[in-house]
Amino acid sequence: MAYWRAAIEKAAGDREKLLTCYAGMAALPERTDFAYSEPTELGMIEKESAFPEDEPFVACGAERFRGAWLGRCIGCAMGQPVEGWSSVDIVRWYRDAGRYPVRYFVPAESGERRNAHPSCAERISGMPFDDDTRFTVINYLLLAEKGFSIEPWDVAMHWTYRLAFRHVFTAESQAYLNFINQDECGYAGKPDDAWEVMKRNGVSTYLNPYREWIGAQIRADAFGYAAAGRPALAARLAWNDAAFTHVKNGVYGEMFFAAFIAAAFRYGSVWECFDRALATVPVRSRFYEEALFAKNLALSDVSREELRDTLCSRGAKYSWVHTLNNASFCIAAMFRYPLDFREAVAFAVECGMDTDCNGATTGSCMGALLGEEAIPADLKEAMRNNFSVQVSPYDNYPIDRFADECKALCDRLGTSG
């Protein structure tokens, strides 16, 4: 590392020299003392996990779909005004506003400070646009068009027609750029070896240091909804989405939460959903390790504050938008509050870091598990049954209508085989 650090400093901002350094570092072998095995290929993931058996289609009630989508909207909105904040700053904000513990949307005023976000408690009137809800709609549209027969290439092409480049960030923006810059990409159609073409051109990896961040994890929901009750199918669908932009733990995060959400439509507890979701993750991966740690700590007798602070301290070595630390917050929230939608979402947000993502993911999981009736009336009413994602026709669109569309898609795809 000292050699490459010196080479980067010597490059002094020269792009060509920096790219030479990048190529050299990218060619380095994995450390011999690396304790984990983290494949990206689906076949290897299945081989190195206890991947669950496929399950037949079962019809699921509309209240579960409405709970899941409403829950995602509520959780996302609760976290929006404090995205990127530390747990310390979030707790201080609520306390200074006289609203701690966290139980509702972020107060717009805290002492002498003001927060102008439209999702603050005093302003909220529906779910404002956000990538955490936009991707659910984008993937719903993909599945409505392609069904379950999707590959990473199909996801990438769908983005180029449906998703504006300025609506994506970090790993998504780099993979999007890499894809459209491929020599073998264009209007000629889908090559027979599409996945090999994408790998050969480094679509998910070239100049993409964000490839294990949270961007894929927040795209899981539509696959869980469309494959409701079928966690193995949901995880495989999620792989095809995640592999376009991410590798390793970035992929596992989407597979895990897609499987968890799908399981939540069929099974009755966080424990059952967690077991089936974790079965889609390689057992020698960091995601597997962190998921078990978060579960076990949440089920121990540590206080809420100690649980939060331990997870935050443990996750501090990663970016605040990494998959691993943020996933651990969601998992811990659901095990600490397995029957309480409000408390689970609030805890996920209180942990800080990528708060809108974590609130949304926890809300979707808990909403699918508990159903719409378990969502407190004050949180539900704040949504005004309305969301916007800047994707036609889903602006100022009824939350319950989109949820019903997700159920209809699940039923259509499930009964058609």
N, C-alpha and C positions, 0 to 999 in steps of 0.2 A: 504493500500500500504506500509505503514511503516513496518508492520509485514513481508511482503514478501520481501521487500528490505533487512531487517535484516537477513532473512532466506537465501537469496541468498549469501549475504556476508559471512555468517557462513559456507555455503557449500564450500567456498574457492576452487572452481574449481572442486570439486568432482562430477563426471558425474551422479552417482546414486542419490546423494542428490539434484543435480540441476533438474533432471528429476522428482523427488518427488515434488519439488517446482513448476515445470511446470504443473504437473497434478493438483496440488491444485489450481493454478491460473486459469487453463483452466476450472475448475469446478465452478468457481465463477459465480453468476447470473449477468445479465446486470444491470447497475446502474438504480435505480428507477427514477432518474432525467434525464435520457437520452431522449433527445427531438425528436429523430428520430425513424422511423420504417423502417428497412432495411432487408427485407427477401431475402433469396437466392433461395428458391424453385420457379420454373417458375410459378406455379399456383398462388402462393402468390404475385409474382411480378405483374402478370396480374391483380390480384384482387386489388392491391394497386396503380395501375396506370390507365391511360386512354388509355389502349392498343389499337392501331389502328386496324381497320378491315382488314381482309385478302383482297388482291387485285389480280386480274387475271394477268396472264402473258401477257406482251407486249414486242414485239421485240424492242431492243435498238440498235442504230447505233454503228458501230465499232469505230467511232471517240471518243465516250464516254469511251469505255473500254481502248482504247489507251491513252486517256488523264488521266484516273485514274491510270493506272499502270506506265506510264511515270511520272506522277506527284508524285507518291509515291517514285519512284527511285530518282528523283531530290531532293525532300524534305529531304529524308534520307541522301543523299550525302552532302547536304548543312549543315546538323547538325552534321555529323559524327566527324569532327575534333575538335568540341567544346563540345562534350557530357559531361554533368556533370558540365559545367562551369556556373557561375552566369551571369545574364544579364549585370551586371557592367563590368565583365571581357570581355565579348563578345563585348560590345560597345567599351571598351578601345582598344581591339585588332584591330577592324576595323578602329577606329579613328587614332591610331598610324600608321596604314598602309596607311592612306589617302583614305580609301574606305568606310567611313561611309556616309550616312546610308547603312544598309545591303541591298544589291540588288543582290549579286552574291555569289558564293562559297567562303569559308573562305580563305583569303590571306595566303600564306605560310610564309610570313615575316611580322613582325610588329615591327618596330624599330630594336632593337638588338636581338629580339626573333625569333625563328623559329618553325614552326609546320610541322612535317614530314608526316602527314597523306596523303594517296594517293588521298583523295577527295578534297584536297586543290586546289584552283583555278588554280595554275600553273601546277598541275600534273594530274588533273582529266581526265580520259579517259574511261568512262563507270562507271557503278555502282558496287563498290566492294561488297563483301559478307557482310551481316549484318543480324541479327536476325529479324529486322523489315521487310525485304523482304523475308527472308527464310520462315517465318511462312505463308506468303501468298501462296507460292508454296506448302508447306506442306498441307495446308487446301484445296487448289485446288485439289491436288492428292487424298485427303480423299473424297471430294465430287465427283470426277470423278469415284471413286471406289464404294462409298456407296450411292450416290445420296442424297436426302434430308432426308432419313431415318437414321439419326445418333443420337446416344446417347453419354453421356460422356464416357462410356466404350469404344465405338468405337474410339473416339478420342485418348484415352489413349493407346489402342492397336496399333493404327496407328503409334503413336510416337515410340513405342518400335521396330517397324520394319523399320521406315523411318527416324527417327530423332536421331542423335547421342547424347548421354547424355551430352557430353561436349559442345554441341551447345545450351544448355538451362541454365538458370540462375534463381536465387532467387526462386520465387513461382513455376516456371516451374520445376526446378531441384528437389525441395523438393517433389512436387506432383508426379513427375516421379518416384522418389525413393520410395515414399510411395506405389505407385501402384504396382511396381514390387516386393515389399516386402510383399504384401498381402498373407496370407495363402490361400485365395480362388482364387488367380490369377495364371495363368499359361497357359498350352496348352490345358486344358480341354474344352475350349470354353467359350462362353458368358453365364453367369447364367441368369435365367429368371428375377431375381430381381437385375440386375446389378447395378442400381443406388443405391439401398438400401445397397448392398455390399460395394460400394465405400464410402457411408456415414458412415456405421458401422465401417469401417477401417480408417476413418479420412483422406482419400486420399488428400483432398484439405486443411486440417486444421492441421494435426499433425506436430508439430515442424515447422510450416509454418507462421512465422510472416510477410511474404511478401504478404499475400493473398488478400490485397486490393491495391497492387501496380499496375503498369502500364502493366505488362506482358500480361494480357488477352486483354487489349485495343488494343495492336499492332497486334493482331491476327484477327481483325474484317474483313479485306478487302475482302478476298475470298468469304465470305458469302454475303457481299454486292454486289459483282460482280455476283455471281451465282444466286442471287435472285434480280437481277437488276429490279427496278421499284416496288418491293414488300417489303417494309420496315418491316412489321409485320413478314413475313417469315424470312427475314434476321436476325431479332433480336432473333427469336426462335432458329434458327440454331446457332447463336453466343452464346446463353445460353449454349447449349450442349458442346461447346468448352470451354467456360469460367468456367463452374461449375466443370470441372476436376481439375482446379488449384486454383481457386479463390472463394471468397464469397463476398456478399454485393456489395459495390461500385466497387470492382474489376470486378465483373460480369456486373454491369450496364455500365461500360465504354465500354466494347466490344459490348454489345447490342446496346447502343446508336450510336456508330460510324458505326456499320454494317447497322443499320436502316438508318442513315444519308446518307451513300454512296448509298444504294439501292434507296432511295428516290431521290438522285441527278440524277439518270438516267431517272427519270420520270417527275420530277417537275422542275420549272424554277428559283427558288430562294433559297438563304440560309435560308430565313424565313420559307418557306414551308418545307424544309428538316429538319430544326431544330424542328419544331412543331411535325412532325411525329416521329422523333427520340426521343424527350423528352417524348412523349406519352408512350414509352416503359419502362420508369423509374418510380419507386415508388415516389409519390408526396411528401412523408414525409422523403425522403432520403437526405443525404448531397449532393449527385451528382446532384439531381434536384435543390437544393438550389444554388450550385456553378454554374451550367449551366445558370440559370436565372441571377445570379449576373454578370457573364462574359458577357452575351448578353447585358444586360441593360447598363453596364458600357461602353461597346464598342460603343453602339449607342448614348451615351451621348456626351456632347461637351468637355469632357476632352481631353487634348493633347495626342499624341501618347506616349510621355514619362510618363505622369501621368497614363495612362492606363496600360502600362507595369509595372511601379513601384508599383502600387496598387495591381495588380494581384500577383506580386512576393512577396510582403509583406504579403498579405493575405495567400498565399500558403506556407509560410516559416515554418509553424508549422508541416508540413508533410515532409516525406522523399522526396528528389529530384526526386525519381522514383515512387512517389505515383500516383494513378489514378486521384485524384481530382484536384490537382494544374496543372498538365500537360494538362488535358482535358480543363480546363478553358482557357489556353493559345490558344489552337486550336480554341475553340468556339469564343473567342474574336477576333482572327485574321480574321476569316471568316466574322464576322459581321462588323468589321471595314473596311475590303477590300473585299466586296462581289462580285466584278466583276474583281478583279485584282489578278491573280494567283501569280505573283512574290511578290507583297507586302504582301499578306496573308501568304505565306510560310516564307518569310523573317521575318515577325513580330513574328510568332510562334517560330522560331529559336532564335531570339533576346531575347526572354523572358528567355532563359536559361533553366537550369535543364536538362530534358531528351530530348535534342535538336534533335537528329536523329529521335526519335519516333515522336515528335511533328511536325517536318518538313514533315515526311513521311505521317502521318495521315492527316495533312492539305492539303498536295499535292494531296493525293488520293481523298479526298472530293472535292476539287476545280477542279481537273482534270476531275472527273466524271460529275460535274455540268456544267463546261464550255466547255469541250471537248479539244481535242488535239490542235486545231487551236488557242486556247487562251493561250497556253504555249509559252512564248518568245523563239525566235529562238536560242539565245545564251545559254539558259539553256538546251534546247533540244539537241543542237549540242554537248554539253559537255558530254552527256551520250553515244555518239557514238552508239546509238541503241544497247547497250550491257549491260548485267548484269550477275552476278554470285552469287549463294547462297550455293554452296557446297552440292547440292542435285542433283543427276543424273536424267535427262540429262541437268539440268539447270545451266550450267557453260559456260561462254562466249556465252550466249544465246541471241538472238535478243529480245529486249523489245517489239517490235510490234508483233512478233510471239506469245509470251506468252499472250499478251493482246487479240489477235485474238483467242487463245485457250480458254481463259476465256469466251469470247463471245459465242463461239461454245458450251461450256459446259452449259452456261445459256440457250441457245436456246434448247439444247437437253433436259435438265431437265425440262424446262418450258413447252415444247410442249408434253412431255411424261406424264405430270400431277404430 
